[in-house]
Amino acid sequence: MASIISILLSILGSMAQSLINFLIPPPPTKICGSEGGPPITAKRIQLKDGRYLAYAEYGVDKAHAKFNVIFCHGFTGTRLDTFNASQDLMEELGVYIVGFDRAGYGESDPDPNRSVQSTALDIEELADALGFGPKFYLIGHSIGGHAVWGAIKYIPDRIAAAVLTAPVINYRWPRFPKRLAREVYKKQQLGDQWSLRIAYYMPSILHWWLEQSWLPTSTVIKGTTHRPNKADAEISKSRLDDGSFEKRINLASQQGKYESFYREMKVMFGKWEFDPMDLTEPPFPVHIFQGAEDGLVPVTLQRYLADQLSWINYHELPGTGHNFNAVPGLGNEVLKTLLGEASN
């Protein structure tokens, strides 16, 4: 009887999603460079499927680089984000860093079929277009960590080493113990619980849900997530007060929140093609840096994940939150860790 009820509820849910999507379709996309769309100001490469990917450069000139690094930004970020390594260190080591807008963010064309795999393949094409050679280094911060997991899964032969900093987790990855995941999930603010629930079970109405002011919605998009770490809380408040958070949001989502934030949530918190905890050991070192006081990514689940993967080099940082750029010297530590013995 329970299974019949479950099937009926699933059918009714699918019908409701289809109805809402038909009556309230996603808003039209404002493609960069199109009539009425944002202007194109960034360097861009064209991918095999015709889409354009925007990027920005940091560190030394590419022609003089010893190490090529691709950086994957966080949820509200763009190609203009990077981790806070000093210019002096990058010049000393010969590091060239590229930050890129994921599909639908900033000035990169949207991808209606975006997935963990497609993002990894976008990274591979970016590296090839920039002439990185057979291998390159990869860093993913926050929700950008899903791109690193995708690279480990789909393009392991292209990666020299990888670092995930405060990587966002999916509470519904199958290998997480259900009791532990449920316990941690309920510690989130109500709006985040519901947003992630909709992203997983009813993704086609996520755009509608997140636009309703009377419904519990994502605190991350609003910038109101509780931050237990003092430095994180101060930075968050300062950005809201001075308007820089709004400017950041507007830049990232200038082609539409649906193509950037909402698709990102569907990819990260929807049904994955694989569970990272099932990955086999890749032919390169992988490091995770996790703040012990992170209010966005639960440290208990990060510890569990790291325990399941014996090949992960796990670095837990006491007194540290989610914003790694707030920690003096941490960017340099991450870069040196990424490059390892090759930088000596």
N, C-alpha and C positions, 0 to 999 in steps of 0.2 A: 504493500500500500504506500509506504514511504517513497519508494522509487517512482511510483506512478505520479504522486504529488510533485516530486522533484522534476519529473519530465514536463508536467503541465505548467509548473512555474517557469521553467526554462522557455517553453514555447510562448507563454504569455509575455515574458520579459523580452524576447526577440521581437514579438509583435509590437510591443510598446516602443522599443527602440526604433523600429522601422517607421512607426507612425510619427514619432516626434521628429525624426530625421527628415521625414517627408514634409511635415508641416512647418518645421523650423530648421531649414538647412543651414550648414555653416556659412558664415558671411563670405562674400567674395574676397579673393586674395589680391593684394596690391603688389604685384611683381615689380621688383626693382628694374628701372629702365623702361617700364611700360607706361602707357598713357595714364596719368593720374597716380602712378606709383612713385616710390622714393627714387631719388637719383642714384646712379652708380658712382661711387667714389673710391672703392677699394680695388686692389689688385684681385683679379679673378682668373681661374682656369676653367676650361670647358671639359666636362666629363663625357664619357662615351655615349651616355643617353641624352646628351644635349644640354643638360643642366649646367649652370655655372656655380662654382664654389669660390667664395671670397676668403681672402687670407691677409694676414699682416705679419711682418717680419721683425725679429728682435735679435740681439746679440751681435755677432760679427757678420761681415758681408759674406754671402753664400759662397763666393769664389774662394774665400780664405778659410772656410770652415773645416774643422777636423771631425766635428760631430754634428749631425743633423737631427733635430728634435721636433716632434709635432706635439702641440699642446691642445687638449680637448677641454673646452670651457665648461663652467657650471650652468645651472638651470636658467638664471637670469643674465648670463654672460654673453659675450660675443668674441670675435677674433681679437678684439682689443684687450682681452684679458690674458694675463700670463702669470706664472708664479713669480714670486719676488726674489729672483736670483740677481745678484749685483752685476752691473755691466762690467766691472773690473774682473770678476771671476769668469764671466763668459768670454771676455777677450783673452784672459790668461789661458783658458782651456781651448779656445777656438770653437765656441758653440754658436750655432745658428739655429734659432727657434722660430717655428711658424705656428701661429694661432689661426684657426679657421672657424668660420661660421658654419655650424651644422645646418643641414638642409632646412630651409624655412626661417632660419635665424638671420638677423642682420641683412647682409646683401647676398646671401646664398639662395639660389632658387629652391622653392619647396619641392619635396618629393612625396607624392601621394602614397607611395609604397614604402615609406621609411620604416626601417626595422633595425635591430641590433646588427644584423649582417650587412645591410646596405650601408650603414655608417662606417663599418670596418672597410668595406670595399671603396667607399669615398676616400678614406684615408690613404689607401694603397694607391689610388689614382692620383691623389694630390702629391704623394711622394714621388711617383714616376714623372709627373709633369714638371716637378722642380728638380729632377735629375739627382735624386738622393742615392741612387745605386741600389744594390741588392738588399741592404739593411738600413734601418733607421731606429731612432729611440722614440719612445712614446710616453706621454704623461696625461692622465685623465683626472680632473678634479671634480669632486662632488658627483653630480649626475653624469658628468663627462666620463666617469669610470665605466659606464656601460660600453663605451667605444673601445676601451682597453680590453674588457672581457671579450668583446666581439673580435678584436684583433687576435687575441690568444686562441680563440676558437677557429677563426676563418683564414687568417693570414700569418700563422706562427713563423713561417720561414722568412718573413720580411722584417721581423722585429729583433733588434739587438739587445734591448732591455726595456722594461716597462715599470712605471710607478703609478700607483693609484693613491691619490691623496683624499682622505675623507670620502671614499666612494659610497654613493647612495646604494642601498640594498632594496631588493624586492621582497617584501614580507611573505610572498607566496611562492618563493623558490621552493620546490618540493623537498629538498634535503633539510630545510630548517625544521626542527621539532615543532609541531603545530602548537603545543601548549606554550612553548617559549615565545614563538612568533606572535601568538595571540596576546600574550601578556604584555609584550613590548608595544605591539600595535595600539593597544588601548591606552597607552601613555601619551599618544599623540593628541593634539587638540582635535576637537570634534570635526571641524571643517576639513582637516587633513585626512582623518579616518574615512569620511564620506567621499572625498575626492578620489582617494586611492581605490576605494571600493567600487566607485562608478567606473574608473579607468580600467579596472580588471573585468568586472561583470557586465557592464553596459557601456563600452567605449564609444559607441556611435552617438550617444547623447551627452558625452562629456562636455562638449562645447556649450550646450544649452544649460547644463547644470551649473557650470562655472560662471555663467553670465547672470545668474539669478541672485540678487542681493538678499533675498529672503531665505535662501538655502545655505546650509553650512558648506563653505567652500575653502579652497586652499589658502592657508596663511602665508605660504611662501610667495605666491604671486602678489599678495597684499603687503608683504614685508613685515608681518606682525607675528611671526613664529617666536615662541618663547625661547630665549637664549640663556641657558644656565651659566655659561661662561661670561665673566665680566667684560672682557675685551670684545667679545662678539656682540653683547648687548649694547655696549657703548657705540660701536661702529654702526650697528643696525639703527639705533635711535638717531645718530648723527645724520645718516643718509636719508632717513625719512624727513628729518627737520630741515635739512638744507636743500632738499629737492633732488639730490643726486640719485636716489633710488628710483624716482619716477623717470628721470632722464635715461637711466640704465635700462629700465623696463621698456621704455618707448623705443630705444635703439634696437634692442634685441627683437622686439615684436613688431617692427615697423611694417612688415608685410602681412601682419595679422597675428593675433594671439593663437588663433586656431592652427596656423602653420608652424608656429614656433613652440610655445609653451604646451599647448594641448596635445599636439602630436608627440612631443617629447614625453609627456606623462603617459600616453598610451604605450609608447615603446618601453619605457622604464618600468612602469607598474602594471602593464598588461601581461599577456601570456607569452613567455619567452620560448625561443626555439631550443633552448638548452638551459641547464642549471649550472652556474659557474662551479659549484661544488662537485660536479661530475667531470670537470675538465682534467685531462691527463697533463702531466708535467711538460711544459713547453721547453724548447731548446735554448732558453735564455732566462736570466734572473727576473723575478717579479717581486716588487716590494709594495706593501700597503702601509701608509702612514695614517694613523687614526687618533684624533684628539679624544682624550678621556672625558672631556666635558662638552662633547658635541651635542647640540640640541636638535640637530636635523637628522643625524645618522646615529642610531643606537649602538653604542660601543659593545653591548652584550652580544648582539647578532654579528658584529664584525669579528669579535673574538671567536665566536663559534665557527664562522666561515674559515677564518685563518687556521683554526685547529683541524678542520677537515682537509685542508690542502697542505700537506707537509712541505711542499716546495715553495710556499709563500714565505717571504721574509717580512714578518709583521713588526711594525714599530708603533707602539702605543705611547702617546705623548701626554704626560700628566699636566694638568692645568691648562690644557689647550682645547679650544672649541673647534668650530667649523671653518672659520676664516684664518687660513694659514698665513696670509700676508700680514696679519697682525702680530706675528711672532718674529722678532728680530733674528736674522740669520738662518731661519728655517728654509727659506728658498735656496740658499747656498747648500745647505745640508741635503736637501732633496736632489739637487742637481748632481752633487758629488756622488750620492748614493746611486743615482740612475746610471752614471757613466762608469762607476766602479773602478776596477783596476786599470781600465783603458785610459783613464784620465791622469794616471800617475806617470 
